[in-house]
Amino acid sequence: MDFELPEEIRLLKDTVRKFVDRELIPIEMTSMDGPDLKPDVRAALEAKAKELGLWLLDVPEDFGGQGLKLLAMAVVWEEIARTIALPPRGPGIFGPDVRPLLFQLNPAQKERYLFPLIRGEKKTCFAQTEPDAGADPGSMRTTAVRHGDHYLINGSKRFISFAADADFVQLVAATDRAKGSRGGLSVFLVDKDTPGFKVTRKTLKMMGDVTYELAFEDAKVPVENRVGEEGQGMSLAQSWLAAGRIYQACRGLGVAERCIELAARYAQQRVTFGAPLSERQAVQFMIADSFMEHKLGQTNVYETAWKADHGKLARHDTYTTKVFCTELGFRAADRCLQIHGGIGLTTELPIHKMWKDSRSFMITEGAVEVMRMVLARAIFRMYQ
Ligand SMILES: Cc1cc2nc3c(=O)[nH]c(=O)nc-3n(C[C@H](O)[C@H](O)[C@H](O)COP(=O)(O)OP(=O)(O)OC[C@H]3O[C@@H](n4cnc5c(N)ncnc54)[C@H](O)[C@@H]3O)c2cc1C
């Protein structure tokens, strides 16, 4: 059994690590303008990323990308998560964010949506969550009813990232509400200028992220804009869920690693009651616990990503990984904040942002309770 990362992945990790240390951490307190990277900062970082060969990393080679698989992407994601210089969700600086779903489009759909997205000419968002259907998409109320050559879509979505700028929406809607997530959901590509479709309300999250509400009133979408077959929504979704969970787990790892570093340095320099914090057992235990958890989480992420790359993934593997690593990331951020005392609560240090971001990853793309629920079901099946 070999626990070393393959040479090319180790080199990639090293390249991204240096990039984060040299280009991102130094600007992390000033790089953002609200929820977005400042345009000049984005342009400079994207140029640098291209120069380093860090472009379209997980886009398959057939589509002009590098075709990196999940273990390689995991090391990129964990390194990037060591800084708050970039938005924690959506397009980073290594090219457009192309969800694996879009590689499953038919040739005509690829021409209209995928290729312009890869070329940076179009933007997109993904809309599944609704006011009454978040953790449980099967209960969604947005319906798509077929009338000959088109569907009429009615309903609403909420908490949708990047909707205001999107040229098209990857929309999940119910084509058969009775079947719900067991064959009743379908995916559609909805153009922004479709009559009956509107981006309605904007909500600001505590992490600084902005999400939007969408409304559909008899929005007429041609049948050729349906992705795959009717009712295939959840099975198409499986193509990106594994990657999404591993991504979120990597956010936890990156936050934990940075927070261990910040806490360890600060504890050795901050003196209270005549001795540095690093000599207090209470502080030592916090840092040691974060370190141990990070170590275990990292091994687990690499194993899960490797299994995904080799077709050996059991569905519950990604649940374990997502729950364990998002929670360890938040605990490490929380301990780091506690060790820093009042200064940890200021916006002058990155800790407050990592604390909020890592908290959010315990909810998005699968709340940890729901992951545990599905994991428990898998365990019960193992021991019937
Ligand atoms: C910053 C941000 C960006 C987002 N971007 C998008 C996006 O682009 N597209 C999109 O479609 N969605 C997006 N979402 C929505 C996100 O995926 C949902 O918030 C998430 O799925 C949870 O749904 P909910 O908020 O409706 O929570 P609910 O489903 O109402 O659940 C609330 C809480 O109840 C608990 N819970 C739920 N079910 C169970 C259960 N069975 N057992 C035990 N406990 C349970 C969990 O603790 C959960 O956190 C985003 C959310 C945020 C915060």
The ligand as an ORCA input file, in Angstrom:
! r2SCAN-3c Opt
* xyz 0 1
  C     -24.111     30.520      0.162
  C     -25.095     29.555     -0.397
  C     -25.101     29.291     -1.748
  C     -26.043     28.422     -2.282
  N     -26.062     28.228     -3.635
  C     -26.998     27.433     -4.173
  C     -27.097     27.286     -5.591
  O     -26.329     27.902     -6.348
  N     -28.066     26.485     -6.093
  C     -28.946     25.794     -5.304
  O     -29.782     25.080     -5.823
  N     -28.877     25.908     -3.948
  C     -27.948     26.716     -3.368
  N     -27.885     26.865     -2.003
  C     -28.869     26.190     -1.172
  C     -28.300     25.074     -0.306
  O     -27.897     24.001     -1.088
  C     -29.385     24.745      0.729
  O     -29.382     25.797      1.670
  C     -29.153     23.417      1.393
  O     -29.395     22.365      0.497
  C     -30.080     23.227      2.587
  O     -31.420     23.504      2.247
  P     -32.297     24.483      3.160
  O     -31.498     25.699      3.424
  O     -33.626     24.648      2.563
  O     -32.424     23.721      4.524
  P     -33.585     22.719      4.990
  O     -33.812     21.671      3.979
  O     -34.756     23.519      5.439
  O     -32.891     22.088      6.257
  C     -32.632     22.920      7.408
  C     -31.794     22.143      8.383
  O     -32.579     21.069      8.880
  C     -31.760     19.960      9.139
  N     -32.309     18.815      8.412
  C     -32.916     18.805      7.198
  N     -33.333     17.574      6.879
  C     -32.986     16.778      7.927
  C     -33.122     15.392      8.208
  N     -33.710     14.563      7.352
  N     -32.635     14.934      9.387
  C     -32.051     15.757     10.274
  N     -31.877     17.074     10.064
  C     -32.339     17.573      8.910
  C     -30.329     20.324      8.709
  O     -29.621     20.754      9.856
  C     -30.536     21.508      7.801
  O     -29.427     22.379      7.814
  C     -26.963     27.744     -1.431
  C     -26.947     28.012     -0.068
  C     -26.043     28.904      0.456
  C     -26.063     29.152      1.927
*
